[in-house]
């Protein structure tokens, strides 16, 4: 089973999130996408963020008409700072080993991933699908990711290995992991 994970504050959730998730679901043949609202996002000013239970309810209402989408309160239930590595590890405990997780995020968030908790562990835990934004040049998108990470991580090898068989998007392998980064995903914009 192939499951997409889309986390965020969803303050509020919007059509960009939903459209991107729908396109990614088709491109990567995901069986479902789980939206996971954060409890306390570690990298954002919480004074401007709506209460977690309200964001959870908005997210549930936004996805209820799509049977391929679901919502998890895993981070809200856990309380405290919402760290993606903890969420991915918990999802791996919940689901069988036959589940392949794809962490879906925009290029802007992905280029900040070096500041996240245990990013090396994240790279060793799941695949990443990185979507472009309307204001990013797409013709060199995989190279932007490669050059960025080569500067940030001298102990991890990132290599562009061509196009993914399923999605046709660029595939970047990570030497420390069996997982990959998939970049330049067509028209999807968050």
Secondary structure, 3 states (H helix, E strand, C coil): CEEEEEEECCCCCCHHHHHHHHHHHHHCCCCEEEEEECCEECCCCHHHCCCHHHHHHHHHHHHCCCCCEEEECHHHHHCCEECHHHHHHHHHHHCCCCCEEEEEEEHHHHCCHHHCCCHHHHHCCCEEEEECCCCCCCCCHHHHHHHHHHHHCCCCCEEEEEECCCCCCEEEEECCCCCEEEECCCCCCC
